[in-house]
Amino acid sequence: MYNGIQSFYLSLGNEACFFLQLLNIAERFNGLPIDPSTAALVCAKKGFIYLNYKDLSDKKNYEVQEHAQILELFTGVKWVYSKETPYYKAKKNEYIINEYKNGAYIHFDSDDFHSLQDANTVKNGKIISRRVFRFVK
């Protein structure tokens, strides 16, 4: 345990929707669970996500810096990342994360994994982009 652990988990729950979606892709790819808190600490140490340990209420916490590298770290294979229009249709071997917007609020969600139950931004917002991840064979 360490000082501020509750703040760390609160921050993870409040700000990490995109990061959690990436972990879900890695879990689906591998068929194995990944502990989000350990993954967050490892990714922050490697510079793959932003995490301000001195201010766990920082709204930039869990901002993803290295999308494909996170997936590579947890799957062992190379990935390609692109940001597409809301109308993009997934192709074979692609994983999609939808970016929703409702007013000033942004949330990342996918068709098969919802890190936040009953997310208002998903229910009342609209998809503004689709984040596409494809593993390289």
C-alpha positions in Angstrom: 0.0 0.0 0.0 1.0 3.6 -0.5 -0.3 7.0 0.6 -3.0 8.3 -1.6 -4.2 4.9 -2.8 -7.8 5.8 -2.6 -7.2 9.0 -4.6 -5.4 6.8 -7.2 -8.4 4.5 -7.6 -10.8 7.4 -7.7 -8.7 9.0 -10.4 -8.6 5.7 -12.3 -12.4 5.5 -12.2 -13.0 9.1 -13.1 -10.5 9.7 -15.9 -9.3 6.4 -17.4 -12.1 5.4 -19.8 -9.8 5.3 -22.9 -7.0 3.5 -21.1 -9.5 0.9 -19.7 -10.8 0.4 -23.3 -7.3 -0.4 -24.4 -6.8 -2.9 -21.6 -10.1 -4.5 -22.6 -8.8 -5.0 -26.2 -5.6 -6.6 -24.8 -7.7 -8.9 -22.6 -9.9 -9.9 -25.5 -6.8 -10.5 -27.7 -5.0 -12.6 -25.0 -8.0 -14.2 -23.3 -6.5 -13.2 -19.9 -7.4 -10.6 -17.3 -5.2 -7.6 -16.7 -5.2 -5.7 -13.4 -6.0 -2.1 -14.3 -4.2 -0.5 -11.3 -0.9 -2.4 -11.9 -1.2 -1.7 -15.7 -1.7 2.0 -15.0 1.4 2.2 -12.8 3.5 0.3 -15.3 2.2 2.5 -18.3 2.8 5.7 -16.3 6.3 4.7 -15.5 7.0 3.9 -19.2 5.5 7.2 -20.3 2.6 5.5 -22.1 0.0 7.4 -20.1 0.1 10.7 -18.2 -0.2 10.4 -14.5 0.4 13.2 -12.0 1.2 11.4 -8.7 1.3 14.8 -6.9 -2.2 15.7 -8.0 -4.4 12.7 -8.6 -7.3 15.0 -9.3 -5.5 16.4 -12.4 -8.0 16.0 -15.3 -5.1 15.0 -17.6 -4.5 11.9 -15.6 -4.7 8.7 -17.7 -4.4 10.7 -20.9 -3.0 8.1 -23.4 0.4 9.1 -24.9 1.3 5.9 -26.6 -1.8 4.0 -27.9 -0.2 1.2 -29.8 2.6 0.7 -27.3 0.1 0.0 -24.5 -1.4 -2.8 -26.6 2.0 -4.1 -27.6 3.1 -4.2 -23.9 0.1 -6.3 -22.9 -0.2 -8.5 -26.0 3.3 -9.0 -27.2 2.5 -8.0 -30.8 2.7 -4.8 -32.8 -0.4 -2.6 -33.3 -1.4 0.2 -35.7 -3.6 3.0 -34.4 -5.7 5.5 -36.4 -8.5 8.0 -35.6 -11.4 7.7 -38.1 -14.8 9.3 -38.7 -17.9 8.2 -36.8 -19.0 6.3 -39.9 -16.0 4.1 -40.2 -16.8 0.4 -40.5 -14.5 -2.1 -38.8 -12.6 -4.5 -40.9 -11.3 -8.0 -40.0 -8.8 -8.0 -37.2 -9.7 -4.5 -36.1 -10.9 -3.3 -32.7 -12.9 -0.1 -32.4 -13.2 2.4 -29.5 -15.9 5.0 -30.0 -15.4 8.6 -28.8 -18.6 10.1 -27.5 -19.3 13.8 -26.8 -22.1 15.4 -24.9 -21.6 19.1 -24.4 -18.3 19.5 -22.7 -18.0 15.8 -21.7 -16.1 13.2 -23.6 -16.3 9.4 -23.0 -14.7 6.4 -24.7 -16.8 3.3 -25.0 -17.0 0.2 -27.2 -19.9 -2.0 -28.4 -19.0 -4.8 -26.1 -17.3 -3.2 -23.1 -18.7 -0.4 -21.0 -16.3 0.8 -18.3 -18.9 3.2 -16.9 -22.4 1.7 -16.4 -25.2 3.9 -17.9 -22.8 6.6 -19.1 -24.8 9.8 -19.7 -22.3 10.8 -22.4 -23.0 7.6 -24.4 -26.8 7.7 -23.8 -27.3 11.4 -24.6 -24.2 12.2 -26.7 -23.0 11.3 -30.2 -20.0 9.5 -31.6 -17.5 12.0 -32.9 -14.7 9.6 -33.8 -13.8 5.9 -33.9 -10.4 4.9 -32.7 -9.2 1.9 -34.7 -6.6 -0.7 -33.6 -5.3 -3.4 -35.8 -2.6 -5.9 -34.8 0.3 -6.4 -37.3 0.9 -10.1 -38.2 
